[in-house]
Amino acid sequence: MEPVSAFHYIFPKQNRGIDCKGKSGITGLICVPERLINEISTPHGNVKFIELVGVTTSELNALKSKKITVTDLYRRLNSDITDYRRNSVISE
């Protein structure tokens, strides 16, 4: 298993939302740098912190087909808070 780092995406290929009722359009995640916690050095190496931001299936498909990058999508979202009620910022 490779480590998860900033500007990667997690596409579980599920059809239901990741909210507790499964009704949200949010079906996957992007990884972005944590802005409030800096990298730390440990005896075992450096640790960089990331945040997980919820994204829609349309957004994940655009990432998978390389129509957009995680960085571009993150800019379009303009937030690092997952809003389960939001619409996709990508039109299919």
C-alpha positions in Angstrom: 0.0 0.0 0.0 1.5 3.3 -0.9 1.3 6.3 1.5 -1.4 8.9 1.0 -0.1 12.4 0.4 -1.3 15.8 -0.6 -2.9 16.3 -4.0 -4.0 12.7 -4.4 -7.5 11.4 -4.5 -9.4 8.5 -3.1 -12.0 7.0 -5.4 -13.8 4.1 -3.7 -16.2 3.7 -6.7 -19.3 3.7 -4.5 -22.6 4.9 -5.6 -23.9 6.1 -2.3 -22.9 9.2 -0.5 -20.3 9.0 2.3 -22.7 10.6 4.8 -24.4 8.5 7.5 -27.6 8.2 5.4 -25.9 7.6 2.1 -27.8 10.4 0.4 -25.1 12.9 -0.2 -23.5 13.5 -3.6 -20.1 13.2 -1.9 -18.6 9.8 -2.8 -14.9 10.2 -2.5 -12.1 12.3 -1.1 -9.2 14.5 -2.2 -6.1 15.0 0.0 -4.8 18.5 0.5 -2.1 19.9 2.7 -3.1 20.7 6.3 -2.7 24.5 6.5 -2.6 24.8 10.3 -0.2 22.1 11.3 3.3 22.3 10.0 5.5 19.3 9.0 7.2 17.8 12.0 10.5 15.8 12.3 10.4 12.6 14.3 13.1 10.0 15.1 11.5 7.9 12.3 11.4 10.7 9.7 9.3 13.7 8.7 5.5 13.8 9.0 3.4 16.0 6.7 -0.2 16.4 7.7 -3.0 16.3 5.2 -6.8 17.0 5.2 -9.4 14.9 3.5 -12.0 16.9 1.5 -15.2 15.3 0.2 -15.8 15.3 -3.6 -18.6 14.1 -5.9 -18.5 11.3 -8.4 -18.4 13.8 -11.3 -15.4 15.4 -9.8 -13.7 12.1 -9.2 -14.4 11.0 -12.8 -12.8 14.3 -14.0 -9.8 13.6 -11.9 -9.5 10.0 -13.1 -9.8 11.0 -16.8 -7.2 13.8 -16.1 -9.6 16.6 -17.2 -8.7 18.4 -14.0 -6.0 18.1 -11.3 -6.6 17.8 -7.6 -5.0 21.2 -7.2 -7.4 22.8 -9.7 -10.4 21.0 -8.1 -9.3 22.2 -4.7 -9.2 25.8 -6.0 -12.6 25.5 -7.6 -14.1 24.1 -4.3 -12.6 27.2 -2.5 -12.9 25.4 0.8 -11.4 22.6 2.8 -14.7 21.9 4.6 -16.8 19.1 3.2 -20.4 20.2 2.5 -22.6 17.2 2.0 -25.3 19.3 0.4 -23.2 21.0 -2.3 -23.5 20.3 -6.0 -20.5 19.3 -8.1 -18.3 22.1 -9.4 -17.8 20.0 -12.6 -20.4 19.7 -15.3 -20.5 16.4 -17.1 
